[in-house]
Amino acid sequence: MKAIWDTGKELGRDITVSELSEALLRDYGKDYTRTAVVSFLDKLADKGFVERYREGRSSYIRPLQEEEEYKRKMILENTNFWFRGKVSSLVAAIDSEQKISKEEAEKIRRILDGVDH
């Protein structure tokens, strides 16, 4: 999805399957076959994340969700799946792989201080 949003923003329009494949290789080093990309897009379409349509000989991709909305949904799903909904376990996992800086820790503390449950 990130490649779809980024490439669409860069081009200022919906993108073609070929443009997505090129972006995946250029930006992420992923050299997927056209069949693999189309198969993945079909799954995203089934979930309501993208719409695929044809104009002439080209197949285009239109994101149906905003990036921020998608990120929140994916973070929530992954937190529920991998950490049984425990945000503290998610933060601990992030810290174990990528140490949280003092500045980031302060931002997190300010966010948590604002939590009112």
WOHU-V489702 format. One record per residue. N is the residue number from 1. RES is the residue in three letters. SS is DSSP state (alpha for helix, beta for strand, coil for the rest). OMEGA is omega in radians with two decimals (999 if undefined). D_FIRST is the distance of its C-alpha to the first C-alpha in Angstrom with 1 decimal. Layout:
# WOHU-V489702
n:N res:RES ss:SS omega:OMEGA d_first:D_FIRST
n:N res:RES ss:SS omega:OMEGA d_first:D_FIRST
This chain:
# WOHU-V489702
n:1 res:MET ss:coil omega:-3.12 d_first:0.0
n:2 res:LYS ss:alpha omega:3.12 d_first:3.8
n:3 res:ALA ss:alpha omega:3.12 d_first:5.4
n:4 res:ILE ss:alpha omega:3.14 d_first:5.0
n:5 res:TRP ss:alpha omega:-3.08 d_first:6.3
n:6 res:ASP ss:alpha omega:-3.12 d_first:8.5
n:7 res:THR ss:alpha omega:3.09 d_first:9.9
n:8 res:GLY ss:alpha omega:3.10 d_first:10.5
n:9 res:LYS ss:alpha omega:-3.13 d_first:12.3
n:10 res:GLU ss:alpha omega:-3.10 d_first:14.1
n:11 res:LEU ss:alpha omega:3.14 d_first:15.3
n:12 res:GLY ss:coil omega:-3.13 d_first:15.8
n:13 res:ARG ss:coil omega:2.99 d_first:14.8
n:14 res:ASP ss:coil omega:-3.07 d_first:12.6
n:15 res:ILE ss:beta omega:3.09 d_first:11.9
n:16 res:THR ss:beta omega:3.08 d_first:13.5
n:17 res:VAL ss:alpha omega:3.13 d_first:12.6
n:18 res:SER ss:alpha omega:3.11 d_first:14.9
n:19 res:GLU ss:alpha omega:3.09 d_first:13.3
n:20 res:LEU ss:alpha omega:3.12 d_first:9.9
n:21 res:SER ss:alpha omega:3.12 d_first:12.2
n:22 res:GLU ss:alpha omega:3.14 d_first:14.2
n:23 res:ALA ss:alpha omega:3.13 d_first:11.5
n:24 res:LEU ss:alpha omega:3.11 d_first:10.5
n:25 res:LEU ss:alpha omega:-3.08 d_first:14.3
n:26 res:ARG ss:alpha omega:-2.99 d_first:15.2
n:27 res:ASP ss:alpha omega:-3.04 d_first:13.0
n:28 res:TYR ss:alpha omega:-3.14 d_first:12.4
n:29 res:GLY ss:coil omega:-3.11 d_first:15.4
n:30 res:LYS ss:coil omega:-3.11 d_first:13.8
n:31 res:ASP ss:coil omega:-3.12 d_first:16.0
n:32 res:TYR ss:coil omega:3.03 d_first:14.8
n:33 res:THR ss:coil omega:3.11 d_first:17.0
n:34 res:ARG ss:alpha omega:3.14 d_first:16.1
n:35 res:THR ss:alpha omega:3.14 d_first:17.0
n:36 res:ALA ss:alpha omega:3.14 d_first:14.6
n:37 res:VAL ss:alpha omega:-3.14 d_first:11.6
n:38 res:VAL ss:alpha omega:3.11 d_first:13.1
n:39 res:SER ss:alpha omega:3.11 d_first:13.8
n:40 res:PHE ss:alpha omega:3.11 d_first:10.3
n:41 res:LEU ss:alpha omega:3.08 d_first:9.3
n:42 res:ASP ss:alpha omega:3.11 d_first:12.5
n:43 res:LYS ss:alpha omega:3.09 d_first:11.6
n:44 res:LEU ss:alpha omega:3.11 d_first:8.6
n:45 res:ALA ss:alpha omega:3.12 d_first:11.2
n:46 res:ASP ss:alpha omega:3.13 d_first:13.8
n:47 res:LYS ss:coil omega:3.11 d_first:12.2
n:48 res:GLY ss:coil omega:-3.13 d_first:12.0
n:49 res:PHE ss:coil omega:-3.13 d_first:8.3
n:50 res:VAL ss:beta omega:2.99 d_first:8.6
n:51 res:GLU ss:beta omega:3.04 d_first:12.0
n:52 res:ARG ss:beta omega:3.10 d_first:13.2
n:53 res:TYR ss:beta omega:-3.13 d_first:16.6
n:54 res:ARG ss:beta omega:2.95 d_first:19.1
n:55 res:GLU ss:beta omega:-3.06 d_first:21.3
n:56 res:GLY ss:coil omega:-3.11 d_first:24.0
n:57 res:ARG ss:coil omega:-3.07 d_first:23.0
n:58 res:SER ss:beta omega:3.06 d_first:19.3
n:59 res:SER ss:beta omega:-3.08 d_first:16.4
n:60 res:TYR ss:beta omega:3.13 d_first:13.9
n:61 res:ILE ss:beta omega:3.08 d_first:10.4
n:62 res:ARG ss:beta omega:3.07 d_first:10.4
n:63 res:PRO ss:beta omega:3.14 d_first:7.9
n:64 res:LEU ss:coil omega:3.10 d_first:10.4
n:65 res:GLN ss:coil omega:3.05 d_first:9.5
n:66 res:GLU ss:coil omega:-3.08 d_first:10.0
n:67 res:GLU ss:alpha omega:-3.11 d_first:8.1
n:68 res:GLU ss:alpha omega:3.12 d_first:11.3
n:69 res:GLU ss:alpha omega:3.14 d_first:11.8
n:70 res:TYR ss:alpha omega:3.14 d_first:8.6
n:71 res:LYS ss:alpha omega:3.14 d_first:9.7
n:72 res:ARG ss:alpha omega:-3.12 d_first:13.2
n:73 res:LYS ss:alpha omega:-3.13 d_first:12.7
n:74 res:MET ss:alpha omega:3.12 d_first:11.1
n:75 res:ILE ss:alpha omega:3.13 d_first:13.9
n:76 res:LEU ss:alpha omega:3.13 d_first:16.4
n:77 res:GLU ss:alpha omega:-3.13 d_first:15.7
n:78 res:ASN ss:alpha omega:3.09 d_first:15.8
n:79 res:THR ss:alpha omega:3.12 d_first:18.9
n:80 res:ASN ss:alpha omega:-3.09 d_first:20.5
n:81 res:PHE ss:alpha omega:-3.01 d_first:19.9
n:82 res:TRP ss:alpha omega:-3.03 d_first:20.7
n:83 res:PHE ss:alpha omega:3.12 d_first:23.1
n:84 res:ARG ss:coil omega:3.08 d_first:24.5
n:85 res:GLY ss:coil omega:-3.09 d_first:23.5
n:86 res:LYS ss:coil omega:-3.13 d_first:25.4
n:87 res:VAL ss:alpha omega:3.12 d_first:23.7
n:88 res:SER ss:alpha omega:3.10 d_first:26.5
n:89 res:SER ss:alpha omega:3.06 d_first:25.5
n:90 res:LEU ss:alpha omega:-3.14 d_first:21.9
n:91 res:VAL ss:alpha omega:3.12 d_first:23.5
n:92 res:ALA ss:alpha omega:3.12 d_first:26.0
n:93 res:ALA ss:alpha omega:3.10 d_first:23.5
n:94 res:ILE ss:alpha omega:-3.12 d_first:21.7
n:95 res:ASP ss:alpha omega:-3.13 d_first:25.1
n:96 res:SER ss:alpha omega:-3.13 d_first:26.3
n:97 res:GLU ss:alpha omega:-3.05 d_first:23.6
n:98 res:GLN ss:coil omega:-3.04 d_first:23.3
n:99 res:LYS ss:coil omega:3.12 d_first:26.4
n:100 res:ILE ss:coil omega:-3.13 d_first:25.9
n:101 res:SER ss:coil omega:3.10 d_first:27.9
n:102 res:LYS ss:alpha omega:3.14 d_first:30.7
n:103 res:GLU ss:alpha omega:3.12 d_first:29.0
n:104 res:GLU ss:alpha omega:3.11 d_first:25.9
n:105 res:ALA ss:alpha omega:3.10 d_first:28.3
n:106 res:GLU ss:alpha omega:3.10 d_first:30.1
n:107 res:LYS ss:alpha omega:3.12 d_first:27.1
n:108 res:ILE ss:alpha omega:3.11 d_first:26.3
n:109 res:ARG ss:alpha omega:3.13 d_first:30.0
n:110 res:ARG ss:alpha omega:3.10 d_first:30.0
n:111 res:ILE ss:alpha omega:-3.12 d_first:27.1
n:112 res:LEU ss:alpha omega:3.08 d_first:29.0
n:113 res:ASP ss:alpha omega:3.14 d_first:32.2
n:114 res:GLY ss:coil omega:3.14 d_first:30.8
n:115 res:VAL ss:coil omega:-3.09 d_first:29.9
n:116 res:ASP ss:coil omega:-3.13 d_first:32.6
n:117 res:HIS ss:coil omega:999 d_first:32.8
